[in-house]
Amino acid sequence: MAPSSFPELTLPQILREQARRTPDRIAVRQKDFGIWNPVSWAAYFERSAAVGHGLRKLGLSQQGHLAILSENRIEWVLAQLGAGMIGAVAIGVYPTSPANEVGYVLEHSDAEIIVCEDQEQVDKVLEVRDQLPRLKKIVVVEKKGMRAYPGDIVVSFDAVEELGAADRKADPGFVDACLERQTADDIALMIYTSGSTGKPKAAMLSYRNIRAQAIAVADLFGITPEMTHLSYLPLCHVAEQMMTTFAPIYCGTQINFGESLRTVQEDLREIAPSMFLGVPRIWEKLHSSIHVRMLDSGPWRRKLFDWAYEGCEPFAEKPRSARTPAEKLRYLISYMLVFRALQNYIGLRKAKVAMTGAAPISPRIVRFFRTIGVPLVEIYGATETGGVAIGQRVGDVRSGCVGTPLLGVEARLGDQDEVLVRGDTVFSGYYKAPEATEATIRDGWLHTGDVAVVEGGQYRIVDRLKDIMITAGGKNLSPSEIENTVKGSPYIKECIVIAEARKFVSALIQIDYETVGKWAEEERIAYTNFRNLSENPGVRELVEKEIAIANAQLAQVAGIKRFHLLTKELDHDDDEVTATMKVRRSNIQKKYTAEIEALYARA
């Protein structure tokens, strides 16, 4: 089915249609204790309906709000779709959030019921329970350790599903009646922004937004029912919603839930998905993992890798159909000797498309994966664009760019070269924040806050408009461009640039503990912990060399002249990064004021 001809149905309605059309086809697989348990489209719909009935019995009202606080698993989507089937709205809460952040989201969203993964998450909710007058029940998926908890408020997910299944038998037409009343303009989801500069805002996505996004990504990537995906990025983020519910339910593709975030690489190797989405930090970790593997492999294999990589890098971004016979032969030999094993190692040998998005990424990292044969493309979007708005196609990549507007999406550059977007994918507004909505959507155009240029017909994102820095000499600099060039090194995990009103660029650097630790072992440098390793003079010399490599790729005025090595990893609990690991730049600059001033005092 062509994406543009998708039926005009809401997400729960199309799930019902898939269950009718291909009832026995596998829709979802959930891995438990090493076994992948399949769920058919018919069971996917029936279980979601049962959960919807159960939530209704617990007191979830029509157009009421259901919060979900869990890692990715089948119960997450059953709760989300079950809520949708009875006309309620789902809200994701990041499972890494501390109790105060959980409390803010639950209070602000007016959540009536929350589904929690386990005892740890239930404890966070109970800690802030007195701030949540609207909260009626806590539903817990994993019952271990929950026996002594108050039964009047805490109920198991299994019990809710059983209660709902019995209610569905007693009232079999209830879900169908709800779905008949459902329209494209009904709100389906509320997704909270990362809140890197203030309190998170709740972006409301309608079923119209969701269908338009499914059409756009299905067209961009040529998604077919035979394709598979591993769901592991947080489902409270629009990017994973796009890959786990929006496109798969409309396209009929299979979704796989692993056992936990800790088993992602093992799960990837087992299922070898045909689609994969990774935020830049995931690609940086995979890059570092391969680097560590090369350090372990011995001198002969290292030389073989260097030969293969250096020979294929010059044509990494050429479509395979455009490569010369000599280039095709060189890649084939390199693939058989080196790249095939590396693709198997990261679980992406069968990937027809791999994506990076949600934040800027180093071109060096992208080029690395394209060289070893991973079909990595860059995409651009935001919560407010309903997912991807601009993206690259596998056969049309341009280094440093994010592609062209998707099917059904209009984009242009406004004042100060800000990216403006229009179309059915654009969100319905912020919950309880009409002024913020009016400031963001003006004259029908979504103002993204991102600065871009168009090169060769493709958009290249420069930076956030509010993050552009002006040096004491009046030069405009993009901190993201500098930071991501530096993070192309496998030894550097984070880089926070300092340049606003300064005479030169400096940076706070956080080393990659695993990769630098492996390097230290190779160099016979003893260390005991992160601080001890980062303070070692040899490590400082290593970082100096990596920054020199990065500076050679930057304009002279953008090069880092001084840096300070952080002696601890940036942490969400310390309010240094968001739940999505975006750096809270202003918080960090306040926290490390003395270290920053010392960099300039030395000058």
Beta strands, then each sheet from edge to edge (+ up, - down):
strand 1: 26-32
strand 2: 35-40
strand 3: 65-69
strand 4: 89-93
strand 5: 113-116
strand 6: 137-140
strand 7: 154-156
strand 8: 187-192
strand 9: 202-206
strand 10: 228-231
strand 11: 254-257
strand 12: 275-278
strand 13: 353-356
strand 14: 376-382
strand 15: 387-391
strand 16: 404-405
strand 17: 409-413
strand 18: 418-423
strand 19: 429-430
strand 20: 441-442
strand 21: 445-455
strand 22: 458-464
strand 23: 469-470
strand 24: 476-477
strand 25: 492-498
strand 26: 505-511
strand 27: 560-565
sheet 1: 2+ 1- 11- 10-
sheet 2: 7+ 6+ 5+ 3+ 4+ 8+ 9- 19+
sheet 3: 12+ 13+ 14+ 15- 16+
sheet 4: 17+ 18- 21+ 20-
sheet 5: 17+ 18- 21+ 22-
sheet 6: 23+ 24-
sheet 7: 25+ 26- 27-
end
